[in-house]
Amino acid sequence: MNSLARVLAPPLWAALIALAASSLLILAVGGSPAEAYRLLAAGTWGNAYGIGQVLFKTTPLIFTGLSVAIALRAGLFNIGAEGQLTVGAFLTALAGAHVGGGPFVAVPVCLLCGFAGGALTGALPGVLKATRGSHEVINTIMLNFIVRAAMVGIGLRTFLRETIHTAPILPAAELPRLATWFPSLAGSALNVSLLVALGTAALATWLLFRTRTGFVLRAVGQSPAAAETAGLHVGRATVLALALSGGIAGLVGANFVLGYKHYYEDGFSGGIGYMGIAVAVLGRMHPLGVVAAALLFGTLSQGALAVNALVPKEIVDVLQAVIIFAVVAASPEVRRLLQRRV
C-alpha cells in the first residue's frame, strides 16, 4: 500500500464503521437509514450550493487540523487552537479595518497579522514548557479561557456600540467568494480562503517531510531524549512547533473575517479549534489526511442541517464521535502517541 493510501484509508474505514453504527441509531429513533443518507447526500454533494457550503465549513477545519497535527508531529498536544484562532482572527479584523493599498497589500498583511497573533499565543506555552517544564496541555487549555476572558474586556473598547463585532474591514482586504467565477455556487459562503487553506496544507507537507526543520520536529516527536543526544535543541523545537501550530490556527480568520462576515464577531468559532483535534487524529497527523478528514467533518456538519427534518441532528454528532473512536482503535501510531501524552 502506497503512502497516500495509508493516509487516506483510516478516514474511509472509520466512515464506513460510523455509517453502520449510525444506521442502528436511526432505526432506534424510528427513522429510515436509507432516507437519512439520501437527504444527507442531497443536501451536501447533491447540488452546487451544498457543495459550496461543505467546502466553506471544511476550510477552517483544515487550518485547525493542520495546527494540531504539526504539534502532534513534534510530540506536543496543542489544545489551545480555540484561543489561538480567536487572537488571530481578531488581529486579522483590526488589520483589515485599517490597512489600505489594494488587495495585494491588504490581504497579505491581514494574513500575516492573523498568523502572528496565533503564533505568539502558541509560543507562550512553548516557552513555558521549554524553560519551566510546564505541560503544554494545561497551559494551552488555560490560555483558551484567558483569551476568552480578555476578549470580553477588549470588546468593550473595540466592538461597535450595541454589537459583539468589530468594524467592517476595508473592501481591499476582502477575499472574494468563489461564486464570482462559478455562478452555480451563488448563495454559498465559499470563498478564496479555501485556496489559502489548501496552500497551507501543501506548505505543511513540504515543511514536515522535505526540510531540516521538519526532520527536527519529527525527531523530537519520536523521542525527545534521542533527539537531544543527537545534538538537537529540544526546547527550541518545542517553541517552534507550538508557534507554527498557533500561527496556522490564527489563519482561520481568513475564512470568517476576510471571506465571509468581513468583521470579527465574538464567539464566531463555535468550537472549531477543539474539532481540529479530531481532524488531526483522524488524518493521522499528515496534511493530506487532515484535508480528507476536514472534508468528511465538513460534509457531516452541513449534512446535519439536511437530515434534521427526519432525525435529530444530534445523530450526526454521535456519528462524528464514532468516526473518531474507530480511527483511534484502528491506528496503533495514534494510540501510542495519545497514551504517551496522557
Backbone torsions as a table, in degrees:
resi	resn	phi	psi	omega
1	MET	NA	127.4	-178.2
2	ASN	-74.1	172.2	-173.8
3	SER	-63.7	-38.5	-179.7
4	LEU	-63.6	-41.7	179.5
5	ALA	-65.2	-37.3	178.7
6	ARG	-64.6	-34.2	-179.7
7	VAL	-73.7	-42.3	-172.8
8	LEU	-86.2	-19.6	-176.9
9	ALA	-62.4	-46.2	-178.6
10	PRO	-57.9	-45.4	177.0
11	PRO	-60.3	-37.7	-178.8
12	LEU	-68.6	-44.8	178.0
13	TRP	-65.0	-40.4	178.9
14	ALA	-61.9	-38.6	178.9
15	ALA	-64.5	-41.2	179.2
16	LEU	-64.6	-42.4	178.2
17	ILE	-63.4	-42.2	-179.1
18	ALA	-66.3	-37.6	178.0
19	LEU	-62.3	-40.5	178.1
20	ALA	-63.7	-44.2	-179.6
21	ALA	-66.6	-41.3	-178.4
22	SER	-68.8	-29.3	176.6
23	SER	-60.0	-41.0	177.8
24	LEU	-64.5	-39.7	179.0
25	LEU	-66.0	-40.9	-180.0
26	ILE	-64.1	-41.5	176.3
27	LEU	-62.9	-36.1	-178.3
28	ALA	-65.6	-29.7	179.5
29	VAL	-96.0	10.3	174.9
30	GLY	84.7	15.8	179.6
31	GLY	-97.7	174.8	177.7
32	SER	-106.5	116.1	178.8
33	PRO	-56.6	-40.8	-178.6
34	ALA	-62.8	-42.5	-179.6
35	GLU	-69.4	-38.4	179.4
36	ALA	-63.3	-43.1	-179.9
37	TYR	-70.2	-31.8	176.7
38	ARG	-64.7	-44.0	178.4
39	LEU	-64.9	-39.9	180.0
40	LEU	-62.6	-45.2	-179.5
41	ALA	-66.3	-41.7	-178.1
42	ALA	-67.3	-34.7	-177.5
43	GLY	-83.7	-6.3	-179.5
44	THR	-116.3	-74.4	-176.2
45	TRP	-96.5	7.4	-177.7
46	GLY	-90.0	-6.3	179.0
47	ASN	-154.4	162.5	-174.1
48	ALA	-64.2	-40.4	179.7
49	TYR	-62.9	-43.8	179.0
50	GLY	-61.6	-41.5	178.4
51	ILE	-61.8	-43.9	179.6
52	GLY	-61.2	-42.3	-179.7
53	GLN	-69.2	-36.7	175.8
54	VAL	-60.4	-47.6	-178.7
55	LEU	-68.2	-33.4	175.8
56	PHE	-62.5	-44.0	-179.7
57	LYS	-76.7	-20.1	176.3
58	THR	-74.2	-34.5	-172.8
59	THR	-54.7	-54.7	-180.0
60	PRO	-66.1	-27.5	178.7
61	LEU	-69.4	-30.2	174.7
62	ILE	-63.7	-45.9	179.8
63	PHE	-61.8	-50.9	-176.4
64	THR	-70.7	-33.2	176.4
65	GLY	-65.3	-43.4	176.3
66	LEU	-63.2	-39.3	179.0
67	SER	-56.5	-52.0	-178.5
68	VAL	-68.4	-38.3	-177.4
69	ALA	-62.6	-42.1	-179.9
70	ILE	-64.0	-41.3	177.4
71	ALA	-64.1	-42.6	179.4
72	LEU	-63.0	-37.1	177.5
73	ARG	-60.3	-30.5	178.4
74	ALA	-91.8	10.7	178.4
75	GLY	77.9	22.4	-176.8
76	LEU	-121.2	143.8	179.3
77	PHE	-107.3	102.3	179.8
78	ASN	-89.2	103.8	177.5
79	ILE	-95.5	4.9	-171.1
80	GLY	-101.1	16.2	-178.4
81	ALA	-60.9	-29.8	-179.9
82	GLU	-62.4	-45.7	178.0
83	GLY	-71.2	-37.8	-178.9
84	GLN	-65.6	-41.7	179.2
85	LEU	-70.4	-28.8	177.3
86	THR	-65.9	-47.7	178.4
87	VAL	-62.8	-44.5	-179.4
88	GLY	-61.8	-44.6	-179.3
89	ALA	-66.6	-37.4	179.9
90	PHE	-64.9	-45.6	178.6
91	LEU	-68.0	-33.3	174.8
92	THR	-59.5	-44.2	-179.9
93	ALA	-66.9	-41.6	178.9
94	LEU	-62.7	-43.6	178.6
95	ALA	-63.6	-43.2	-178.2
96	GLY	-64.1	-26.7	-179.5
97	ALA	-81.8	-11.0	-173.8
98	HIS	-127.3	-20.0	-175.2
99	VAL	-92.8	122.8	177.1
100	GLY	-106.7	-150.8	176.3
101	GLY	94.0	9.8	179.4
102	GLY	92.4	161.1	-175.5
103	PRO	-62.6	-31.0	-178.2
104	PHE	-74.1	-9.3	173.4
105	VAL	-106.4	-49.4	-173.2
106	ALA	-64.8	-45.8	-176.4
107	VAL	-63.9	-50.1	177.1
108	PRO	-59.1	-38.4	178.7
109	VAL	-63.5	-42.6	179.0
110	CYS	-63.3	-43.8	178.6
111	LEU	-63.5	-41.0	179.3
112	LEU	-63.9	-41.4	178.5
113	CYS	-64.4	-41.2	177.9
114	GLY	-63.2	-44.4	178.4
115	PHE	-63.2	-43.6	-178.1
116	ALA	-64.1	-41.6	179.0
117	GLY	-62.4	-45.5	177.3
118	GLY	-65.9	-38.5	-178.4
119	ALA	-65.4	-42.2	178.5
120	LEU	-64.9	-39.6	178.3
121	THR	-66.8	-35.7	177.7
122	GLY	-76.2	-33.7	-177.4
123	ALA	-67.8	-30.0	-177.4
124	LEU	-57.9	-52.9	175.9
125	PRO	-64.7	-26.4	175.9
126	GLY	-65.6	-42.7	177.9
127	VAL	-64.8	-42.2	179.4
128	LEU	-63.1	-38.4	178.5
129	LYS	-70.2	-41.4	-176.8
130	ALA	-70.3	-33.3	-174.8
131	THR	-100.1	-30.6	-175.4
132	ARG	-118.5	-7.5	-179.3
133	GLY	76.6	12.7	179.7
134	SER	-66.6	139.7	-177.1
135	HIS	-72.5	131.7	-175.6
136	GLU	-67.2	-27.6	179.4
137	VAL	-63.5	-48.5	179.5
138	ILE	-64.0	-45.5	-176.6
139	ASN	-64.1	-43.1	-178.0
140	THR	-70.8	-36.9	176.5
141	ILE	-63.3	-45.5	-179.3
142	MET	-63.2	-37.0	179.2
143	LEU	-64.8	-31.2	175.2
144	ASN	-57.4	-45.6	-179.2
145	PHE	-71.2	-37.3	178.9
146	ILE	-64.0	-45.4	178.5
147	VAL	-62.2	-42.6	-179.4
148	ARG	-61.1	-43.7	179.7
149	ALA	-67.8	-40.0	-179.4
150	ALA	-63.6	-36.0	-178.1
151	MET	-66.7	-25.8	176.8
152	VAL	-63.6	-46.5	179.1
153	GLY	-70.9	-41.6	179.8
154	ILE	-63.8	-36.8	-179.3
155	GLY	-62.3	-31.8	179.0
156	LEU	-61.9	-27.4	-177.1
157	ARG	-98.7	-22.8	-172.2
158	THR	-113.8	-23.5	-179.3
159	PHE	-74.7	149.8	173.6
160	LEU	-62.6	148.9	-176.7
161	ARG	-58.3	136.1	178.3
162	GLU	61.7	27.5	174.7
163	THR	-134.6	175.0	174.0
164	ILE	-120.5	33.0	179.0
165	HIS	-141.1	162.0	-180.0
166	THR	-80.2	177.2	174.9
167	ALA	-66.4	150.8	179.2
168	PRO	-61.8	150.5	176.1
169	ILE	-75.5	162.8	178.5
170	LEU	-71.4	150.1	-180.0
171	PRO	-54.8	-32.5	-178.9
172	ALA	-64.0	-23.3	-177.6
173	ALA	-92.0	-4.3	-176.8
174	GLU	-76.6	140.3	171.8
175	LEU	-93.0	128.0	-176.7
176	PRO	-69.1	151.4	174.0
177	ARG	-77.2	149.7	-177.6
178	LEU	-69.8	-16.0	175.9
179	ALA	-63.1	-17.3	176.5
180	THR	-59.2	-36.5	-179.0
181	TRP	-104.9	-21.8	-179.9
182	PHE	-124.1	87.7	-174.3
183	PRO	-56.7	-25.2	-179.5
184	SER	-65.5	-18.2	178.6
185	LEU	-86.5	7.8	-177.5
186	ALA	-54.6	134.0	-177.6
187	GLY	97.2	-22.6	178.7
188	SER	-80.6	148.4	179.1
189	ALA	-86.7	2.7	-178.5
190	LEU	-58.2	132.7	-176.7
191	ASN	-139.5	-178.0	-173.5
192	VAL	-65.4	-14.5	178.6
193	SER	-61.7	-21.3	173.7
194	LEU	-59.0	-41.5	179.0
195	LEU	-67.0	-35.0	175.8
196	VAL	-63.0	-42.2	-179.8
197	ALA	-64.7	-44.7	179.4
198	LEU	-65.6	-37.8	175.9
199	GLY	-64.5	-38.1	177.1
200	THR	-64.3	-39.6	177.3
201	ALA	-63.1	-40.5	178.3
202	ALA	-65.0	-42.6	177.9
203	LEU	-64.5	-38.4	178.8
204	ALA	-64.6	-38.9	177.0
205	THR	-62.0	-46.2	178.3
206	TRP	-61.9	-46.0	-178.0
207	LEU	-60.9	-46.4	-174.1
208	LEU	-71.4	-36.8	-169.0
209	PHE	-116.8	0.8	-177.9
210	ARG	-131.2	4.2	-178.0
211	THR	-128.8	160.3	177.5
212	ARG	-65.3	-37.3	179.0
213	THR	-59.8	-44.4	177.9
214	GLY	-62.7	-39.4	177.3
215	PHE	-62.1	-41.7	179.3
216	VAL	-63.0	-45.1	-179.9
217	LEU	-61.3	-43.9	-178.9
218	ARG	-69.2	-37.1	178.7
219	ALA	-64.8	-42.9	177.8
220	VAL	-64.2	-37.9	179.5
221	GLY	-67.6	-34.4	179.4
222	GLN	-71.8	-44.9	-178.6
223	SER	-160.9	98.8	-180.0
224	PRO	-58.3	-39.3	-178.9
225	ALA	-64.6	-44.6	179.1
226	ALA	-65.8	-38.8	179.0
227	ALA	-63.4	-42.0	179.3
228	GLU	-66.6	-38.8	177.1
229	THR	-62.3	-34.2	179.8
230	ALA	-78.2	-0.6	176.6
231	GLY	97.3	7.8	178.8
232	LEU	-83.6	145.0	-178.5
233	HIS	-88.6	99.3	-174.6
234	VAL	-64.9	-42.9	-179.4
235	GLY	-60.6	-43.0	179.6
236	ARG	-65.0	-39.7	178.7
237	ALA	-65.7	-35.5	179.1
238	THR	-63.6	-47.5	179.6
239	VAL	-63.7	-43.7	-179.0
240	LEU	-62.7	-44.4	-178.2
241	ALA	-61.4	-45.2	-178.9
242	LEU	-73.0	-30.2	175.1
243	ALA	-67.3	-46.0	176.7
244	LEU	-61.8	-42.9	179.3
245	SER	-59.1	-49.1	179.1
246	GLY	-65.3	-38.2	179.7
247	GLY	-62.3	-42.0	178.9
248	ILE	-66.2	-39.4	175.7
249	ALA	-61.1	-36.9	-180.0
250	GLY	-64.1	-17.8	179.0
251	LEU	-76.1	-6.9	177.9
252	VAL	-55.6	-30.5	178.8
253	GLY	-59.3	-22.1	177.7
254	ALA	-60.1	-38.0	-177.7
255	ASN	-75.1	-51.6	-173.4
256	PHE	-80.5	-46.9	-173.3
257	VAL	-80.8	-52.6	-175.1
258	LEU	-79.5	-32.9	-172.7
259	GLY	-106.0	-14.6	-173.3
260	TYR	-123.0	-80.5	-174.7
261	LYS	-79.3	-27.7	-178.5
262	HIS	70.0	23.7	170.1
263	TYR	-161.4	162.4	174.0
264	TYR	-85.1	133.4	178.8
265	GLU	-123.8	132.3	-178.1
266	ASP	-59.5	130.9	178.4
267	GLY	74.8	20.1	-174.8
268	PHE	-66.7	-25.8	-168.5
269	SER	-71.7	-35.3	178.4
270	GLY	62.4	31.6	177.2
271	GLY	85.5	13.7	-179.6
272	ILE	-60.0	-34.4	179.8
273	GLY	-62.8	-41.4	178.1
274	TYR	-71.2	-36.5	177.7
275	MET	-63.5	-26.1	177.0
276	GLY	-60.1	-28.0	176.9
277	ILE	-63.3	-46.4	178.7
278	ALA	-62.8	-40.4	-179.9
279	VAL	-63.6	-43.3	-179.3
280	ALA	-65.9	-42.9	-179.9
281	VAL	-66.2	-44.5	178.8
282	LEU	-63.7	-36.4	178.9
283	GLY	-82.2	6.3	176.9
284	ARG	55.9	36.9	174.6
285	MET	58.7	22.1	177.2
286	HIS	-111.8	133.7	-177.8
287	PRO	-53.1	-39.9	178.6
288	LEU	-65.9	-41.3	177.0
289	GLY	-65.1	-35.1	177.8
290	VAL	-62.8	-43.5	178.6
291	VAL	-61.0	-44.5	179.7
292	ALA	-64.2	-43.1	-179.8
293	ALA	-66.5	-40.4	178.0
294	ALA	-62.5	-38.0	178.1
295	LEU	-64.5	-39.5	178.1
296	LEU	-63.8	-48.0	-179.2
297	PHE	-68.7	-33.2	175.1
298	GLY	-64.1	-39.2	176.8
299	THR	-63.5	-44.1	-179.6
300	LEU	-66.5	-37.8	179.5
301	SER	-62.1	-45.7	177.5
302	GLN	-71.2	-36.1	-179.3
303	GLY	-64.8	-28.8	178.9
304	ALA	-60.1	-35.1	178.3
305	LEU	-70.0	-33.0	-176.8
306	ALA	-74.0	-35.2	-175.3
307	VAL	-93.4	-2.8	-174.4
308	ASN	-62.1	-25.0	179.0
309	ALA	-73.3	-21.0	-176.7
310	LEU	-103.0	-44.9	-179.2
311	VAL	-135.2	160.5	177.9
312	PRO	-58.5	137.2	-178.8
313	LYS	-65.3	-16.9	176.7
314	GLU	-64.3	-18.5	175.0
315	ILE	-57.1	-37.7	180.0
316	VAL	-67.6	-35.7	176.4
317	ASP	-61.7	-42.8	177.2
318	VAL	-64.0	-40.1	178.5
319	LEU	-58.8	-43.6	178.5
320	GLN	-63.4	-41.7	179.9
321	ALA	-63.4	-41.3	179.5
322	VAL	-63.8	-38.3	177.8
323	ILE	-59.8	-45.5	-179.1
324	ILE	-63.0	-47.1	179.3
325	PHE	-60.8	-39.7	-177.9
326	ALA	-64.9	-43.8	-177.3
327	VAL	-71.8	-34.8	176.8
328	VAL	-65.5	-41.7	179.9
329	ALA	-66.2	-30.4	-176.4
330	ALA	-89.6	-9.3	-174.0
331	SER	-115.2	104.1	178.7
332	PRO	-64.1	-32.0	179.7
333	GLU	-64.1	-44.6	-179.8
334	VAL	-66.0	-41.4	179.7
335	ARG	-60.5	-43.7	-179.4
336	ARG	-63.5	-42.1	-178.6
337	LEU	-65.1	-45.5	-178.4
338	LEU	-65.9	-38.1	178.3
339	GLN	-64.7	-36.7	179.2
340	ARG	-70.1	-29.9	-176.5
341	ARG	-83.6	-23.3	-176.6
342	VAL	-76.0	NA	NA
